[in-house]
Amino acid sequence: MLRPQDTASREKKRLDGLWRFALDPDGEGRRAGWYRGPLPGTQLMAVPASFNDVVADAAVRDYFGDLWYQTVVRVPRGWAGERIVLNFESATHRAVVWVGDTQVAEHEGGYTPFEADITDLVTPGEEVRITAVVNNTLSFQSIPPGAIEETASGRKQRYWHDFFNYAGLHRSVWLYSTPRAFVSDITVVTGLDGTTGTVEYTVETEGGSAAVAVVLRDADGAEVAAGSGASGTLSVADVHRWAPGDGYLYDLEVRLDDGGATADSYHLKVGVRTVEVRGTEFLINGEPFYFKGFGMHEDHAVIGKAHNDAHLVNDFQLLDWIGANSFRTSHYPYSEDVLEHADRLGVVVIDETAAVGLNMGIGGGIFGGQGYTTFSPETANDATQEVHAQAIRELIARDKNHPSVVLWSIANEPESETEAAENYFRPLFDVARQADPTRPVGFVNVMLAPHGKCRVSQFGDVLMLNRYYGWYVNTGDLEAAEHDFKAELDGWSTEGKPIIITEYGADTYPGQHSIVPEPWSEEYQIAYLDTNHRVFDSVEAVVGEHVWNFADFATTSGIMRVGGNKKGAFTRDRQPKAAAHALRRRWKG
């Protein structure tokens, strides 16, 4: 699936704005066929936005179940004779969509796109009603998982990821047109041979037998290579490599030529670079790369996980200010706008699925059993595994051409010390490698499965570790934390793989100070980071450090969360804590 685009042969129309919106806790709307006419009992809701914080009502914020969106849009009259497609960039966590009275799409998974060809259901120049029922309920057969529990106050949604379960239409909705014969997918794989770059391409088409032609242009628009056929390899002499801090992009135009006329045209930005794991080194363009940055969240006041271009630009400005060169899309695929911006700026990305919470030994930052067995016929099972596999396939299908993406993370902090976990994850690594044999694959290990006990790390090309020595363990005792962390990393370094510390951090309430560094104070956050950095610098196999977190973010309420998770180097409104300045000194030198 290609992202909607305006080209010489295509047009797109953004459907963002105020949609009609209604909650449906009893599922009445599906039975009554609400999609057949104007939604009853609605209010206005912004799209894109998480619905939770927009409405000033606690019952809405914590709602789970069906939620309905509806809009009426006029199809551009100039699209007569064209193929017309309805595209949702995401619907969290699943959706069914109707155009008029006809169901056109059903999708599971809250962070990847889906679309439907609606050519036969619309008339250019006329209006059409679009209705979507989104459902945010989590179960053991969803990614991420959750459970519905009966309590004294009624049914409650429980989940085990330490961020708020924002839901709704978080990203843009589009109508777009293509010719009847069109390019349906493009895959590029780049390589380097000295100063020559290679772009291996594969083009998929539908709707006709038009010939494929490709042209590669540099950033100034000059043609540097051309080819024909549905697959081939282009060579670029004196190639300008895409590299960390240098997001140089070529433009690959793919054309369908029909009798000398261009039937379809699509443009793909291409960064020529290589990624390789060699021993304990992580190499980009054959050079060792050290990850400096953060785990991040799509999280802002009022809009929740909605994509917003102003916040996008500001966050990347702050990454540059602090000296970060990378981040992880914790714990779900981000908006593709984020990856496109990373491509442009040369920021390196670890791209992660929404598989967070598959661990009943830990939940929401609080150690202790959750009352369930993680992997069993009644909990995470074969059906869960297939949903997880599809999430991996859809992530890679969407993001395979982004040069910024250098590593796939198929899960965050799952149970990994048991035989059941080993059996669950072994085929999922195969799924990822079959979908993309060109990038390394890993998962993020939690400290409940330390070196010598983890049974899943054997499958990864890279070891990604979340560790909180000095916070959740050795709390306030940084001397013991340093000793114990060093001992564990020395064990992991014997595996002969690169180690990225994908999380380390301490909750810090902004403005909380102490003469002697104490947990929750800004002074302790700095001392904690300094301790961890001494450990990293002493272990050669460590090739990266991602602080948890870039900015404070919303979570479920709890005794360990004061208005959310406070491990950010920045506050939720992006003001720096003292730790941000300390990180800037380390990362900028």
ZAMARGU-4260 file (C-alpha; in steps of 0.2 Angstrom, whole numbers, plus 5000, padded with zeros to 4 digits):
<rodrens>
0) 5000/5000/5000 | 5007/5017/4995 | 5003/5033/5004 | 4991/5045/4996 | 5000/5057/4985
5) 4998/5072/4973 | 5007/5068/4957 | 5004/5072/4938 | 4992/5057/4938 | 4985/5057/4956
10) 4975/5069/4968 | 4971/5068/4986 | 4959/5076/4997 | 4961/5077/5016 | 4945/5073/5026
15) 4951/5080/5043 | 4940/5092/5053 | 4925/5090/5064 | 4916/5074/5062 | 4900/5069/5071
20) 4904/5057/5085 | 4894/5046/5097 | 4899/5033/5110 | 4890/5016/5109 | 4894/5006/5125
25) 4880/4993/5122 | 4885/4990/5103 | 4867/4996/5098 | 4874/5005/5083 | 4879/4989/5074
30) 4863/4980/5077 | 4852/4996/5072 | 4863/5000/5057 | 4868/5018/5062 | 4878/5019/5046
35) 4862/5020/5036 | 4859/5038/5040 | 4864/5052/5051 | 4871/5046/5068 | 4859/5048/5083
40) 4864/5058/5098 | 4881/5065/5092 | 4893/5079/5096 | 4907/5086/5086 | 4924/5078/5087
45) 4941/5083/5080 | 4949/5072/5067 | 4963/5068/5070 | 4963/5067/5089 | 4961/5055/5103
50) 4943/5057/5109 | 4948/5054/5127 | 4953/5072/5133 | 4943/5082/5121 | 4927/5080/5130
55) 4927/5087/5148 | 4919/5071/5155 | 4928/5057/5166 | 4916/5044/5159 | 4922/5048/5141
60) 4940/5049/5146 | 4940/5031/5152 | 4927/5024/5140 | 4930/5008/5131 | 4919/5000/5117
65) 4912/5006/5101 | 4913/5024/5096 | 4906/5031/5080 | 4913/5044/5068 | 4903/5051/5053
70) 4906/5064/5040 | 4899/5069/5023 | 4911/5074/5009 | 4910/5079/4991 | 4920/5069/4979
75) 4929/5081/4967 | 4920/5082/4951 | 4937/5081/4941 | 4939/5063/4947 | 4927/5056/4934
80) 4934/5040/4926 | 4947/5038/4940 | 4949/5025/4953 | 4944/5032/4970 | 4950/5026/4986
85) 4946/5030/5005 | 4961/5029/5016 | 4963/5029/5035 | 4981/5031/5041 | 4975/5023/5058
90) 4960/5019/5069 | 4964/5014/5086 | 4962/4999/5090 | 4951/4992/5076 | 4937/4999/5064
95) 4923/4995/5052 | 4920/5007/5038 | 4905/5011/5028 | 4902/5022/5012 | 4884/5026/5011
100) 4876/5009/5016 | 4890/4998/5010 | 4903/4991/5022 | 4920/4994/5013 | 4933/4990/5026
105) 4937/4981/5042 | 4954/4982/5050 | 4962/4976/5066 | 4977/4985/5073 | 4978/5003/5079
110) 4993/5011/5071 | 4994/5005/5053 | 4984/5011/5038 | 4970/5003/5028 | 4960/5008/5013
115) 4946/5003/5001 | 4942/5005/4983 | 4926/5015/4983 | 4925/5019/4964 | 4908/5010/4962
120) 4900/5018/4977 | 4903/5036/4973 | 4899/5049/4960 | 4912/5063/4956 | 4904/5080/4960
125) 4892/5072/4973 | 4892/5070/4991 | 4894/5054/5000 | 4892/5049/5019 | 4907/5040/5027
130) 4904/5031/5044 | 4917/5022/5054 | 4914/5012/5070 | 4930/5012/5080 | 4933/5000/5095
135) 4946/5003/5108 | 4943/4987/5119 | 4958/4977/5122 | 4959/4958/5125 | 4972/4944/5126
140) 4969/4942/5107 | 4973/4961/5103 | 4990/4969/5101 | 4993/4977/5114 | 4983/4965/5125
145) 4971/4969/5139 | 4956/4961/5149 | 4939/4966/5154 | 4936/4963/5172 | 4921/4964/5183
150) 4923/4976/5198 | 4911/4982/5212 | 4909/4998/5201 | 4906/4988/5185 | 4916/4982/5170
155) 4933/4990/5168 | 4946/4989/5155 | 4963/4983/5162 | 4979/4984/5152 | 4997/4982/5156
160) 5006/4995/5146 | 5012/5011/5155 | 5004/5024/5144 | 4986/5030/5143 | 4975/5020/5131
165) 4971/5034/5120 | 4960/5029/5105 | 4950/5036/5090 | 4956/5042/5073 | 4973/5049/5077
170) 4979/5052/5060 | 4972/5059/5044 | 4958/5051/5033 | 4960/5054/5014 | 4950/5052/4998
175) 4962/5050/4984 | 4962/5046/4965 | 4973/5036/4954 | 4971/5030/4935 | 4963/5014/4933
180) 4980/5006/4929 | 4991/5011/4943 | 5006/5008/4954 | 5001/4998/4969 | 5017/4995/4978
185) 5036/4999/4977 | 5050/4991/4987 | 5068/4998/4986 | 5084/4991/4993 | 5100/5002/4993
190) 5118/4997/4993 | 5135/5005/4992 | 5151/5000/4982 | 5164/5012/4986 | 5158/5029/4979
195) 5144/5021/4969 | 5127/5018/4976 | 5114/5005/4970 | 5095/5006/4971 | 5087/4989/4968
200) 5068/4992/4965 | 5053/4981/4963 | 5036/4988/4957 | 5019/4981/4958 | 5005/4986/4947
205) 4986/4983/4945 | 4973/4987/4932 | 4982/4985/4916 | 4998/4980/4907 | 5007/4996/4905
210) 5026/4996/4905 | 5035/5002/4920 | 5049/5015/4918 | 5059/5023/4933 | 5069/5039/4934
215) 5080/5043/4949 | 5084/5062/4952 | 5095/5070/4964 | 5090/5083/4977 | 5092/5097/4964
220) 5081/5088/4951 | 5094/5082/4940 | 5092/5064/4933 | 5106/5052/4939 | 5099/5035/4933
225) 5085/5027/4924 | 5078/5010/4920 | 5063/5000/4914 | 5054/4985/4919 | 5045/4980/4935
230) 5062/4977/4944 | 5080/4981/4941 | 5095/4990/4949 | 5100/5008/4946 | 5118/5013/4949
235) 5122/5031/4955 | 5140/5037/4953 | 5147/5048/4966 | 5132/5044/4977 | 5127/5056/4991
240) 5124/5044/5005 | 5110/5046/5017 | 5119/5046/5034 | 5115/5050/5052 | 5114/5069/5052
245) 5114/5070/5033 | 5096/5066/5027 | 5100/5067/5009 | 5086/5060/4998 | 5085/5056/4980
250) 5068/5056/4971 | 5063/5039/4962 | 5048/5042/4950 | 5039/5027/4945 | 5029/5028/4929
255) 5017/5017/4920 | 5018/5021/4901 | 5004/5016/4890 | 5007/5020/4872 | 5019/5034/4875
260) 5007/5042/4887 | 5010/5042/4906 | 4996/5032/4914 | 5002/5034/4932 | 5016/5042/4941
265) 5022/5040/4959 | 5037/5048/4968 | 5046/5039/4982 | 5060/5047/4992 | 5075/5036/4993
270) 5090/5037/5005 | 5105/5027/4999 | 5113/5019/5014 | 5117/5002/5021 | 5114/4994/5038
275) 5124/4979/5045 | 5127/4971/5062 | 5145/4964/5063 | 5150/4956/5079 | 5146/4969/5093
280) 5146/4984/5081 | 5131/4992/5073 | 5136/4999/5056 | 5128/5012/5045 | 5137/5014/5028
285) 5150/5003/5035 | 5154/5015/5050 | 5151/5011/5068 | 5135/5020/5074 | 5131/5024/5092
290) 5113/5027/5096 | 5110/5043/5107 | 5092/5048/5110 | 5076/5043/5118 | 5061/5031/5119
295) 5047/5043/5114 | 5028/5044/5114 | 5015/5052/5103 | 5007/5061/5117 | 5001/5079/5120
300) 4988/5088/5130 | 4971/5088/5124 | 4974/5079/5107 | 4982/5063/5115 | 4991/5053/5101
305) 4985/5064/5087 | 4998/5069/5074 | 5001/5087/5073 | 5014/5095/5062 | 5019/5109/5074
310) 5022/5097/5088 | 5032/5086/5075 | 5044/5100/5070 | 5046/5106/5088 | 5050/5088/5094
315) 5063/5086/5081 | 5070/5104/5085 | 5072/5098/5103 | 5081/5082/5098 | 5093/5092/5088
320) 5096/5105/5102 | 5100/5091/5114 | 5111/5081/5102 | 5101/5066/5100 | 5103/5056/5084
325) 5090/5043/5085 | 5074/5037/5094 | 5063/5022/5096 | 5044/5022/5091 | 5039/5016/5108
330) 5028/5007/5109 | 5019/5007/5092 | 5021/5013/5074 | 5021/5032/5074 | 5013/5042/5060
335) 5022/5041/5044 | 5024/5059/5044 | 5036/5057/5058 | 5047/5044/5048 | 5047/5056/5033
340) 5054/5070/5044 | 5067/5058/5051 | 5072/5054/5033 | 5074/5072/5029 | 5084/5076/5044
345) 5095/5061/5045 | 5088/5055/5062 | 5089/5036/5065 | 5074/5026/5070 | 5071/5010/5079
350) 5053/5005/5073 | 5042/4995/5085 | 5026/4986/5084 | 5012/4989/5097 | 5016/4973/5106
355) 5018/4980/5123 | 5011/4972/5139 | 5014/4953/5135 | 5020/4950/5152 | 5010/4946/5167
360) 5025/4948/5178 | 5026/4966/5176 | 5013/4980/5172 | 5013/4998/5171 | 5030/5000/5179
365) 5024/4991/5195 | 5033/4974/5198 | 5022/4960/5203 | 5010/4947/5197 | 4995/4952/5187
370) 4984/4937/5191 | 4986/4929/5174 | 4997/4917/5164 | 5005/4926/5150 | 5005/4912/5137
375) 4991/4900/5138 | 4976/4894/5128 | 4965/4906/5138 | 4977/4921/5137 | 4990/4925/5124
380) 4988/4911/5112 | 4989/4906/5094 | 4976/4919/5089 | 4986/4932/5098 | 5002/4926/5089
385) 4993/4928/5072 | 4987/4946/5076 | 5005/4950/5081 | 5012/4943/5065 | 5000/4953/5055
390) 5005/4969/5065 | 5024/4965/5060 | 5019/4962/5042 | 5009/4979/5041 | 5023/4989/5050
395) 5036/4983/5038 | 5025/4985/5023 | 5022/5003/5027 | 5040/5008/5033 | 5051/4997/5023
400) 5057/5011/5011 | 5062/5024/5025 | 5081/5025/5026 | 5079/5032/5044 | 5072/5015/5050
405) 5087/5004/5053 | 5080/4991/5066 | 5064/4982/5068 | 5058/4979/5086 | 5044/4966/5087
410) 5039/4968/5105 | 5043/4978/5121 | 5046/4970/5138 | 5037/4953/5134 | 5039/4938/5145
415) 5055/4930/5138 | 5061/4918/5152 | 5049/4904/5149 | 5048/4890/5136 | 5031/4896/5131
420) 5038/4913/5127 | 5052/4905/5116 | 5039/4895/5107 | 5028/4911/5104 | 5042/4922/5098
425) 5052/4910/5087 | 5041/4911/5072 | 5038/4930/5074 | 5056/4933/5071 | 5054/4922/5055
430) 5039/4933/5050 | 5050/4949/5052 | 5065/4942/5042 | 5054/4936/5028 | 5045/4953/5027
435) 5062/4962/5026 | 5078/4952/5025 | 5088/4968/5024 | 5087/4975/5042 | 5092/4968/5059
440) 5078/4962/5070 | 5076/4962/5089 | 5065/4964/5104 | 5066/4974/5120 | 5071/4964/5135
445) 5065/4968/5152 | 5075/4965/5168 | 5064/4951/5174 | 5073/4941/5161 | 5092/4945/5164
450) 5107/4937/5156 | 5106/4919/5157 | 5088/4917/5159 | 5081/4925/5144 | 5076/4912/5131
455) 5071/4925/5117 | 5086/4935/5115 | 5094/4921/5105 | 5083/4926/5090 | 5088/4944/5089
460) 5102/4952/5079 | 5104/4966/5092 | 5101/4965/5111 | 5090/4979/5117 | 5089/4981/5136
465) 5077/4991/5147 | 5086/4993/5164 | 5082/5004/5179 | 5096/5000/5191 | 5095/5015/5203
470) 5076/5017/5201 | 5065/5001/5202 | 5080/4991/5209 | 5094/4999/5220 | 5082/5013/5223
475) 5092/5028/5229 | 5108/5018/5230 | 5118/5023/5215 | 5134/5014/5221 | 5125/4997/5221
480) 5116/5001/5205 | 5132/5004/5196 | 5140/4988/5202 | 5125/4977/5198 | 5122/4985/5181
485) 5140/4983/5176 | 5139/4965/5181 | 5124/4961/5171 | 5131/4970/5155 | 5147/4961/5157
490) 5136/4945/5155 | 5127/4951/5140 | 5143/4956/5132 | 5148/4938/5131 | 5134/4935/5118
495) 5144/4944/5104 | 5130/4955/5099 | 5128/4974/5100 | 5119/4980/5115 | 5107/4995/5115
500) 5101/5002/5131 | 5083/5006/5125 | 5077/5012/5142 | 5085/5019/5158 | 5077/5033/5168
505) 5071/5040/5184 | 5054/5049/5188 | 5058/5067/5191 | 5045/5080/5197 | 5050/5096/5188
510) 5056/5109/5201 | 5058/5096/5215 | 5076/5099/5222 | 5086/5092/5236 | 5104/5096/5243
515) 5108/5077/5244 | 5101/5069/5228 | 5085/5060/5232 | 5073/5050/5221 | 5060/5062/5212
520) 5072/5077/5213 | 5080/5085/5198 | 5097/5082/5206 | 5094/5063/5207 | 5089/5062/5189
525) 5106/5069/5184 | 5116/5058/5196 | 5106/5043/5190 | 5110/5047/5172 | 5129/5050/5176
530) 5129/5033/5185 | 5122/5024/5170 | 5133/5033/5158 | 5149/5027/5167 | 5143/5009/5165
535) 5139/5011/5147 | 5156/5019/5144 | 5165/5004/5152 | 5156/4990/5141 | 5163/4990/5123
540) 5148/4980/5117 | 5136/4994/5122 | 5132/5004/5105 | 5118/5015/5111 | 5108/5024/5125
545) 5090/5029/5124 | 5084/5038/5139 | 5066/5034/5145 | 5058/5046/5141 | 5060/5061/5129
550) 5045/5070/5138 | 5033/5066/5152 | 5017/5057/5146 | 5000/5052/5152 | 4997/5035/5160
555) 4983/5027/5169 | 4982/5034/5187 | 4991/5025/5201 | 5001/5028/5217 | 5018/5027/5206
560) 5011/5040/5194 | 5009/5058/5199 | 5000/5065/5184 | 5008/5053/5172 | 5025/5046/5170
565) 5038/5059/5175 | 5054/5051/5167 | 5055/5064/5154 | 5070/5075/5151 | 5057/5087/5145
570) 5040/5090/5153 | 5025/5086/5144 | 5024/5103/5137 | 5042/5102/5131 | 5051/5112/5144
575) 5068/5106/5149 | 5072/5098/5166 | 5090/5100/5172 | 5093/5083/5165 | 5090/5089/5147
580) 5105/5101/5149 | 5116/5087/5157 | 5112/5076/5142 | 5115/5090/5130 | 5133/5092/5137
585) 5136/5073/5135 | 5129/5071/5118 | 5135/5087/5110 | 5152/5086/5119
</rodrens>
